[in-house]
Amino acid sequence: MSQSHRVEADLGDGRKFVFESGWLAKQANGACMATFGETMVFAACAAGDERPGTDFFPLTIDYREKMSAAGRFPGGFIKREGRPTQKEILTSRLCDRPLRPLFPDGFYKDVQVLLSVYSADQKNDPDIVAMNAASAALIVSDLPYSGPVGSVRVGLIGEQFIICPTSEEVKSSRLDLVISGTKDGVIMVEAGARELSEELMLKAFEAAMPPIRSLIDAQLRLKELAGRPLGQWEIPPFPQAVYEKIKAKYTAEMQKAFFIKVKRERNAAFSDIGDRIFKDMIPKDASGLTAKDAPTTVDVSRAHERLVDEIVRDYAINNRRADGRGHKDVRPITIQLGVLPRTHGSAVFTRGETQALVTTTLGTSSNEQIVEGLEEEYSQRFMLHYNFPSFSVGEVKPIRGPGRREIGHGALAERAIEAVMPSEQDFPYTTRIISDILESNGSSSMATVCGGCLSLMDAGVPIKAPVAGIAMGLVQEKGKVAILTDILGSEDAHGDMDFKVAGTEQGITSLQMDLKAAGISMEITKQALADARDARLFVLGKMKEALAAPRGDLSAHAPRLVRIMIPSDKIGLLIGPGGKTIRELEARTGCVLEINDDDSGEVLIASKDKKALDVARAIIEGMFQELKLGTVYPAKVVSLKDFGAFCEIAGTGQDGLVHVTEITEMRGIQVADFLKVGMDVEVKMLSSDPQGRNRFSIKAARQEKGQPQLGPLNGPAPSPGGTPVGPGGAPVGPGGQQRFQDSRPGGPPRPRGPVGPGGPGGPPPHRDF
């Protein structure tokens, strides 16, 4: 068995971060098991052959969570992990972004880093462990990796910064900052915050550096113990001769094309120049074959890209940009609201040649997104989905669902807006934003933030404050520094930094920074944050000109929600046996009813029809209205039984039994002779038992109001004294049969029918008591 090597990094508070290598995955180029608390992530890297004609670095990083790590099974019918979750994709991106810039130019081998969570203590998020494990696996490998990278999470509770806070601490933190750095400085940042000031954000950066250095030192010690010798990798030198030829012949044309203001025309001009460069540098002989001494397509591509880099960067340093703006200028902004009549809220946000069509949809808690992972399952009330169709940049690509970039950009914008969303108590809706990028030339994610905020306001969502975002760039060249506001796509591609900042007037809600080379100073970061704040306030001003505050009412097409409280011990009464009562109520009113599962007794009623909403609310409130003993209520007969009738109190949904003896003073009657289903009656509340079973009386109600007793349905009306009578004033029996008839004018009545026990004219029948 190979020897295991173990090193530890102290994060400054006594907690240890452990790296182990040498005993697992020995056929990989490099491998490491990283442990923090009881969370363990294994990383292994491998390199493959170079792809012919490839002129980029094909690095792939895949992070996967195994449910067994938390002692659980995957949910659903398939008990095996399937497609990556959003959490896995976002963590893969977090691991990729700081590592990719640290491989040499010209190294085009296929490199893959696989990260597997094998133990999860549900206290320490595996993402930070995975980021450090990936760097450690590369540093002990034979690959030309110029790391290591250390990564930590920083929280802010009260006024104290917390390094690698637990999952519970993150929930109460005003800041969730993930930051990576090398020995030279910060290289990647991802943050969400609760309107944090720029000064506190900078202090968080500074608080992260000591533990980052500790993690870097531990990885360097691991390399000394378990590292492999650097492999014999063939990295082709830069084709300087090809570059000089292209520069001499095509620089003037490229400089002229650079200042074409319309992106589509500018790209077409550069594409035409590029085609001519390739034909010129790689000539064909008479037979149509490439000349033997011609450079490769990869060499020409590298030389061409270097020249474009130099042109863009040189102009940026000298305060010249492709669209004629200065370093701090924001492109023209136009805003259109309510452009889609049937959506709940919509906006088109256009900044220069970047355009986002954004919609807001409101729903109930049944529309919440259920999220399953290594931590406990939870539901998501707010979500933002970002789409980047290929036509937005004039390209043709098949639709294959959202890619990693789309998921990452959507998560960044979602985090920016989530900080200002109203609480569930104030706004119990589930909210979904969809951003479709219709045109892109730089920072479509920040256009999504602005458009998403405007669509929420157009929908009438009471957000705490408007949010705007801006993308910043950086060019460092020959000792000079240019910080660029509202960068174009070309400035992003050829610059040194992509720095996105979103927030309100009060502070930052979301931040993302990627550097192509480590070493940005804190002074430059501070200036970039200050410029970003100025630009953000400018964009917020434009947004307020279009819509200063959320609309006063929701869209007519949005569901209305009403929250009512019922006694928690009577929730079962609303649900009914097997859900019968609540389903009948939904069918009757057309509303959607949802009961909060926290035993608080909260009930949400949702409907687009206000009248239906009012009816459902009145019924539910009536169901739990306390009926007073001795009070007379209007009611409706809902069912007939041999022993009586069940009646429902009007407007309450509460029912009770009217026993056969409480229908009328007459004895021996048939219920169906006096009542029918749907009949309106008045009842008096007699009693109620602990199970909520009510007993009513029609007889007592009529007596209290001085009304005659109820007569049979098909017979004559009762006499004022209360006894049903027939023609001539003779008493009437059940079913309307006349009991006595006078055979002589003015004479006494005589019995008709058989005479005997129980007969109309005989003695009463014998009864045992």
FENJO-V358069 format. One record per backbone hydrogen bond with DSSP energy under -1.0 kcal/mol. CO is the residue of the C=O (numbers start at 1). NH is the residue of the N-H. E is the energy in kcal/mol with one decimal. If there is no record, write none. Layout:
BEGIN
((CO | NH | E) (CO | NH | E))
END
This chain:
BEGIN
((5 | 21 | -2.2) (7 | 19 | -2.6) (9 | 17 | -2.7) (15 | 11 | -2.0) (17 | 9 | -2.6) (18 | 35 | -2.6) (19 | 7 | -2.4) (20 | 33 | -2.8) (21 | 5 | -3.1) (25 | 28 | -1.1) (30 | 45 | -2.8) (32 | 43 | -3.0) (33 | 20 | -2.0) (34 | 41 | -2.4) (35 | 18 | -2.8) (36 | 39 | -2.1) (39 | 36 | -2.5) (40 | 118 | -2.1) (40 | 119 | -1.5) (41 | 34 | -2.8) (42 | 116 | -2.6) (43 | 32 | -2.5) (44 | 114 | -2.8) (45 | 29 | -1.6) (45 | 30 | -1.3) (46 | 112 | -2.6) (51 | 54 | -2.0) (57 | 59 | -1.8) (58 | 111 | -1.5) (60 | 113 | -2.6) (62 | 115 | -3.0) (64 | 117 | -2.1) (66 | 69 | -2.3) (67 | 70 | -1.6) (67 | 72 | -1.9) (68 | 71 | -1.7) (69 | 120 | -2.3) (85 | 89 | -2.3) (86 | 90 | -2.7) (87 | 91 | -2.2) (88 | 92 | -2.2) (89 | 93 | -2.0) (90 | 94 | -2.1) (91 | 95 | -2.1) (92 | 96 | -2.0) (93 | 97 | -2.5) (96 | 100 | -2.4) (99 | 102 | -1.8) (100 | 103 | -1.0) (102 | 146 | -2.8) (104 | 107 | -1.8) (110 | 48 | -3.3) (111 | 60 | -2.5) (112 | 46 | -2.2) (113 | 62 | -2.5) (114 | 44 | -2.0) (115 | 64 | -2.7) (116 | 42 | -2.8) (119 | 40 | -2.4) (123 | 167 | -2.3) (126 | 130 | -2.8) (127 | 131 | -2.1) (128 | 132 | -1.8) (129 | 133 | -2.3) (130 | 134 | -2.6) (131 | 135 | -1.5) (132 | 136 | -2.3) (133 | 137 | -2.6) (134 | 138 | -1.7) (135 | 139 | -2.2) (136 | 140 | -1.6) (140 | 228 | -1.9) (142 | 231 | -2.7) (143 | 145 | -2.4) (150 | 181 | -2.2) (152 | 179 | -2.4) (153 | 164 | -3.9) (154 | 177 | -2.4) (155 | 162 | -2.6) (156 | 174 | -2.8) (157 | 160 | -1.9) (160 | 157 | -2.2) (162 | 155 | -2.9) (166 | 170 | -2.2) (167 | 171 | -1.2) (170 | 173 | -1.1) (174 | 194 | -2.1) (176 | 192 | -1.7) (177 | 154 | -3.0) (178 | 190 | -2.5) (179 | 152 | -2.1) (180 | 187 | -2.7) (180 | 188 | -1.6) (181 | 150 | -2.4) (185 | 182 | -2.8) (187 | 515 | -2.0) (188 | 180 | -2.8) (189 | 513 | -2.7) (190 | 178 | -3.4) (191 | 511 | -2.4) (192 | 176 | -2.8) (196 | 508 | -3.7) (197 | 201 | -1.9) (198 | 202 | -2.1) (199 | 203 | -1.8) (200 | 204 | -1.9) (201 | 205 | -1.8) (202 | 206 | -2.1) (203 | 207 | -2.3) (204 | 208 | -1.3) (208 | 212 | -1.8) (209 | 213 | -2.5) (210 | 214 | -1.9) (211 | 215 | -2.1) (212 | 216 | -2.2) (213 | 217 | -2.5) (214 | 218 | -2.0) (215 | 219 | -1.8) (216 | 220 | -2.1) (217 | 221 | -2.1) (218 | 222 | -2.1) (219 | 223 | -2.1) (220 | 224 | -1.7) (221 | 225 | -1.6) (222 | 226 | -3.4) (223 | 227 | -2.0) (231 | 233 | -1.7) (233 | 235 | -1.1) (238 | 240 | -2.1) (239 | 243 | -2.2) (240 | 244 | -2.4) (241 | 245 | -1.8) (242 | 246 | -2.4) (243 | 247 | -2.8) (244 | 248 | -2.2) (245 | 249 | -1.7) (246 | 250 | -2.8) (247 | 251 | -1.3) (250 | 254 | -2.4) (251 | 255 | -2.7) (252 | 256 | -2.0) (253 | 257 | -2.4) (254 | 258 | -1.8) (257 | 260 | -1.7) (262 | 266 | -2.8) (263 | 267 | -3.2) (264 | 268 | -1.8) (265 | 269 | -2.1) (266 | 270 | -2.4) (267 | 271 | -2.7) (268 | 272 | -2.1) (269 | 273 | -2.2) (270 | 274 | -2.7) (271 | 275 | -2.3) (272 | 276 | -1.9) (273 | 277 | -2.3) (274 | 278 | -2.2) (275 | 279 | -2.0) (276 | 280 | -2.2) (277 | 281 | -3.0) (278 | 282 | -1.9) (283 | 291 | -2.2) (285 | 288 | -2.0) (289 | 285 | -3.1) (291 | 294 | -1.4) (296 | 300 | -2.2) (297 | 301 | -2.4) (298 | 302 | -2.5) (299 | 303 | -2.3) (300 | 304 | -2.8) (301 | 305 | -2.5) (302 | 306 | -2.0) (303 | 307 | -1.8) (304 | 308 | -2.1) (305 | 309 | -2.4) (306 | 310 | -2.2) (307 | 311 | -2.2) (308 | 312 | -2.5) (309 | 313 | -2.6) (310 | 314 | -2.5) (311 | 315 | -2.1) (312 | 316 | -2.0) (313 | 317 | -2.4) (314 | 318 | -1.4) (315 | 320 | -3.0) (316 | 319 | -1.7) (321 | 324 | -2.0) (326 | 329 | -1.1) (327 | 485 | -3.1) (332 | 352 | -2.4) (334 | 350 | -2.6) (336 | 348 | -2.7) (345 | 360 | -2.6) (346 | 338 | -2.3) (347 | 358 | -3.0) (348 | 336 | -2.0) (349 | 356 | -2.5) (350 | 334 | -2.4) (351 | 354 | -1.8) (354 | 351 | -3.0) (355 | 438 | -1.9) (355 | 439 | -1.4) (356 | 349 | -2.5) (357 | 436 | -2.6) (358 | 347 | -2.2) (359 | 434 | -2.1) (361 | 432 | -2.4) (363 | 430 | -2.5) (364 | 367 | -2.1) (365 | 368 | -1.5) (369 | 380 | -2.5) (371 | 378 | -1.9) (378 | 371 | -3.5) (380 | 369 | -2.0) (381 | 431 | -2.8) (383 | 433 | -2.5) (385 | 435 | -3.0) (387 | 437 | -2.3) (389 | 392 | -1.6) (390 | 393 | -1.7) (390 | 395 | -2.3) (391 | 394 | -1.6) (392 | 440 | -2.1) (403 | 407 | -2.3) (404 | 408 | -2.6) (405 | 409 | -2.8) (406 | 410 | -2.3) (407 | 411 | -2.1) (408 | 412 | -2.0) (409 | 413 | -2.2) (410 | 414 | -2.6) (411 | 415 | -2.3) (412 | 416 | -1.7) (413 | 417 | -1.9) (414 | 418 | -2.6) (417 | 420 | -2.0) (418 | 421 | -1.3) (420 | 464 | -2.8) (423 | 427 | -2.3) (430 | 363 | -2.5) (431 | 383 | -2.1) (432 | 361 | -2.6) (433 | 385 | -3.0) (434 | 359 | -2.3) (435 | 387 | -3.0) (436 | 357 | -2.7) (439 | 355 | -3.0) (443 | 447 | -1.3) (444 | 448 | -1.7) (445 | 449 | -1.6) (446 | 450 | -2.1) (447 | 451 | -2.9) (448 | 452 | -2.9) (449 | 453 | -2.2) (450 | 454 | -2.1) (451 | 455 | -2.4) (452 | 456 | -1.9) (453 | 457 | -2.1) (454 | 458 | -2.4) (455 | 459 | -1.6) (456 | 461 | -2.5) (457 | 551 | -2.5) (461 | 463 | -2.4) (468 | 503 | -2.5) (470 | 501 | -2.6) (471 | 486 | -1.3) (471 | 487 | -1.2) (472 | 499 | -2.8) (473 | 484 | -2.4) (474 | 496 | -3.5) (475 | 482 | -2.5) (477 | 480 | -2.0) (480 | 477 | -2.3) (482 | 475 | -2.1) (484 | 473 | -2.8) (488 | 492 | -1.8) (489 | 493 | -2.4) (490 | 494 | -2.1) (496 | 516 | -2.2) (498 | 514 | -2.1) (499 | 472 | -3.6) (500 | 512 | -2.5) (501 | 470 | -2.3) (502 | 509 | -2.7) (502 | 510 | -1.9) (503 | 468 | -2.3) (507 | 504 | -2.1) (508 | 196 | -2.3) (509 | 193 | -2.1) (510 | 502 | -2.8) (511 | 191 | -3.0) (512 | 500 | -3.2) (513 | 189 | -2.5) (514 | 498 | -2.3) (521 | 525 | -2.1) (522 | 526 | -2.5) (523 | 527 | -2.0) (524 | 528 | -2.6) (525 | 529 | -2.3) (526 | 530 | -2.0) (527 | 531 | -2.6) (528 | 532 | -2.2) (529 | 533 | -2.0) (530 | 534 | -2.0) (531 | 535 | -2.2) (532 | 536 | -2.5) (533 | 537 | -2.5) (534 | 538 | -1.7) (535 | 539 | -2.3) (536 | 540 | -2.6) (537 | 541 | -1.9) (538 | 542 | -1.6) (539 | 543 | -2.3) (540 | 544 | -2.5) (541 | 545 | -1.6) (542 | 546 | -1.2) (543 | 547 | -2.6) (555 | 558 | -1.5) (560 | 607 | -1.8) (562 | 605 | -2.6) (564 | 603 | -3.0) (567 | 570 | -2.2) (568 | 571 | -1.0) (570 | 574 | -1.0) (571 | 575 | -2.1) (572 | 576 | -3.1) (575 | 582 | -1.7) (576 | 579 | -2.0) (577 | 580 | -1.3) (579 | 583 | -2.0) (580 | 584 | -2.4) (581 | 585 | -2.2) (582 | 586 | -2.1) (583 | 587 | -2.5) (584 | 588 | -2.3) (585 | 589 | -2.1) (586 | 590 | -2.6) (592 | 606 | -2.5) (594 | 604 | -3.3) (601 | 566 | -2.6) (602 | 596 | -2.6) (603 | 564 | -2.6) (604 | 594 | -2.5) (605 | 562 | -2.3) (606 | 592 | -2.8) (607 | 560 | -3.0) (609 | 613 | -2.1) (610 | 614 | -2.4) (611 | 615 | -2.3) (612 | 616 | -2.6) (613 | 617 | -2.4) (614 | 618 | -2.4) (615 | 619 | -2.4) (616 | 620 | -2.5) (617 | 621 | -2.8) (618 | 622 | -2.3) (619 | 623 | -2.1) (620 | 624 | -1.1) (622 | 625 | -1.3) (628 | 631 | -1.7) (631 | 685 | -2.4) (633 | 683 | -2.7) (634 | 650 | -2.4) (635 | 681 | -2.2) (636 | 648 | -2.9) (637 | 678 | -3.2) (639 | 646 | -2.4) (643 | 660 | -2.4) (644 | 641 | -3.1) (645 | 658 | -3.4) (646 | 638 | -3.1) (646 | 639 | -1.4) (647 | 656 | -1.8) (648 | 636 | -1.9) (649 | 652 | -1.8) (649 | 653 | -1.2) (654 | 649 | -3.3) (656 | 647 | -2.5) (657 | 696 | -2.9) (658 | 645 | -2.3) (659 | 662 | -2.6) (660 | 663 | -1.0) (662 | 698 | -1.4) (662 | 699 | -2.9) (670 | 673 | -1.5) (671 | 674 | -1.5) (671 | 675 | -2.2) (673 | 713 | -3.7) (676 | 679 | -1.9) (679 | 637 | -2.4) (681 | 635 | -3.0) (683 | 633 | -3.0) (684 | 697 | -1.3) (685 | 630 | -3.0) (687 | 695 | -2.5) (689 | 692 | -2.4) (693 | 689 | -1.8) (694 | 657 | -2.5) (695 | 686 | -2.9) (695 | 687 | -1.3) (697 | 684 | -2.0) (698 | 702 | -2.1) (699 | 703 | -2.1) (700 | 704 | -2.5) (701 | 705 | -1.4) (702 | 707 | -3.1) (703 | 706 | -1.4) (719 | 722 | -2.2) (723 | 719 | -1.9) (724 | 732 | -1.9) (726 | 729 | -1.9) (730 | 726 | -4.5) (731 | 739 | -2.2) (733 | 736 | -2.1) (737 | 733 | -3.7) (741 | 750 | -1.5) (744 | 747 | -2.1) (750 | 741 | -1.1) (756 | 759 | -2.6) (763 | 758 | -2.5))
END
